[in-house]
Amino acid sequence: MRKGNKKKLLFFLGVSICVSLGFLAESVFAQTKVTLWGHNNPAFMKATELVIARFEKQNPDIKVNYQVFPYDDFNQKMTVATATGTGPDMSQCWGEYIPRYIDARAVASTPSWVMTKAEFEKTIYDPSRGAITSEGKFYGMPLEFNVGDNGIVTNWDMFDEAGIPHRAPENWDELIKWAKKLTKYDSKGNVTRCGFAYTSTDVVTFIMTKTMRQLGRDLRAKDGLHFDVDNPIAYKAMGFLADFTRKHKVNSIDICYNGEGAGPHEVFAKGLAAMADNGPWVIGVLQEELPELDFGYVNDPHFGELPYFYAENGWTTIVLEGSPNKTESWKVIKSFAELENARDWNIITGTVPARKDITTDPVLLEKFPWMEPTLNILPYGKWIGLLGDRDRVFVDGFYMHIMQAIRGEKTVEEACKDLNSFLNGVIDEYR
Amino acid sequence: MWPVVYGLCLSFTKYNLLRPPRFIGSANFFALLQDPIFKKSLKATVLFVCYAVPINIIITFLIALALNRIVKLRGIFRTIYFIPATMSLAIVSLLWVFIYACPKGIINQIFQLMGLSTQNWLTSPFLALPSLVIMILWVDIGYNVILFIAGLQGIPNHFYEAAQIDGANNWQLFWNVTMPLLRPTLLFVIVMTSIWYFQVFAPMQIMTGGGPNYSTNVLSLYVYNNAFAYLKMGYASALSIILFTFIIILTLVYFKVLQQKWEY
């Protein structure tokens, strides 16, 4: 063989060996990439990134591509992507939207190696599993026990100005008395600062429904599916809500209004409310956005002996049926459900744990003392039940009809009757 | 045409994107008749169009007439009026949320300086829709001014000269020469403005979310919510068909009333 040909042969041999080694290295160290979608709440993002970082350290063969979307558009984005087959492997999803995905066979049921059904029922609170359980299976893994209200954020500086102690009001009468001291009015008697802000979609719904339950009446009719809000207890509950604005004048629906459905915490954050009714998740938001604000979080008062309330199935992570990486995705979700990760996720986001064992973990209270008022009432929570269409029930249903009563456009009885008819129309459509 | 035909087909189905459409006949259209929110949306849409279209036409026509008489600086004034029309409607909507804010928006601050009480421009069921009309007019005036100016400048001068020779005064010139000869432009502007205002969406979604109490929940927003928030694609398609029908009827009426049957 000539020298030149020998050199060429050696060169090509060397290149072939290098390329082969490259392919070998790629297959040995290959990572499976899975995509997780979430919304852009800053506390949620921080918590999720922390758990993902821990998971990837323990599982270097799996890479999680975490993508976030604006909160307001997230549900629609998720639905359209799922329908068109362009969705992620897994997604954080509001629990009450999951039934429609279950019906459409678009989500995968949770395998037993992630958590068995018995363990699921024993470990997870009822409201966090209601909407994601169907025909003996459950779908996804809850991230939180969503407490929609049951607490009040309080501006301690405003309390000091008004000479009110830093504690929870003992009953609704005391809350109203404090709210009147804290409310500011202009020269024409219009509220310029709410003593007690509460008129948002979620909060009015939860206050009305829990008031009914505390007064001894279930939200549902005897069949357990249809609503029953056309009765004297419902009238009383709605009237109670309306009175804060109409009779006691401690709230302004104009100040609280922000495109139908904004949280009272937004009004509170702007300094336009001294007290605002909200779930404990606002603590994470307020700490993130207003770290210098001196605020507290105390329990709502309640009627009757015990603080019964309703709760939605909150944020849950699901695996889509169309995912080609289901095993890896479930590994990620299992990681989120592990004790330490789940606890830290709840602490950072200010959400109540879905796992019962975490709520008795002393580390939780040590790192998140704000959680105490909410932990005390968890045993009294009940899943609100199948809603059919969550947004219509909350927005066009409860919120709109309660606001009609508050504005005086309808009497409380008329509003309740119309609400009853509307809600059951939604349920029948869904069926 | 295919999207229109597909929308018409979908209006006879129950379809939530996640499962295939299911034929339900005309159930969606019967549901519309009993839907109180549809009636409120229809009312909001009709009121919006009835307020905004005539005011727009009158204001833009008067501005165009005035600008047509100006020789110097005409270009600058035209530009000033047209600038809002070049801005993104979403950005303008956000801007006006701050302008209307109560109590610290610009308008309310001016009111306070004048000794007037502040108003809840976007949160009062009575003021929200008129506030949106004002905002849309601010955005849209420039476009129609340009069209009217083009129409006015397209009228041959000899008609005015002939009329003046016959002793016509300014009002007679305007009523007997300008108005008839501007009719095609007027028809075009009214039709296009009405079509657009029937379909206006972004300001309602961004500034009021359709509230308070559905007072600004125009049909296009209700279509959007039904389609993408409630996942009722079939019902949303039925609503779209109704909206389309209204626009077609209105356009035909305009053509019948305003169409010019002669040429010059």
Interface residues (C-beta under 8 A of the other chain):
Chain A: N75 Q76 T79 V80 T82 A83 R100 Y101 D103 A104 A106 D186 K188 T192 I253 D254 Y257 G259 E260 G261 D389 D391 R392 D396 M400 M403 Q404 R407 E409
Chain B: N16 L17 L18 R19 I37 C102 P103 S117 N120 T123 S124 P125 M207 T208 G209 G210 G211 P212 N213 Y214 F228 A229 Y230 L231
